[in-house]
Amino acid sequence: MTKVDWKRKLSSRKLWAAVAGVVAGLAMVFGLDEGTISNVAGAVVSAASLVAYIITEGKVDAEGVKYTAEEPTHE
């Protein structure tokens, strides 16, 4: 059994576009007006951008720390 890379999955723009589509579709089913649907879809996409940025920056910082820790010291 393989381990799921949740950081990579949660930073996927495709995932968040799909989530926005599902939310918009459900909003239509429940009869919400177009303005509300647009606002909710926009909020989902905005939140996705923020999550992707945070995860990506975390990965970059972790690699920087790992690289710095592996550098030989010149004393």
Long-range contacts (C-beta under 8 A, 24 or more apart in sequence): 7-55, 7-58, 7-59, 10-51, 10-52, 10-55, 11-51, 11-52, 11-55, 11-56, 12-52, 13-48, 13-52, 15-48, 16-44, 16-45, 16-47, 16-48, 16-49, 16-51, 16-52, 17-45, 17-48, 19-44, 19-48, 20-44, 20-45, 20-48
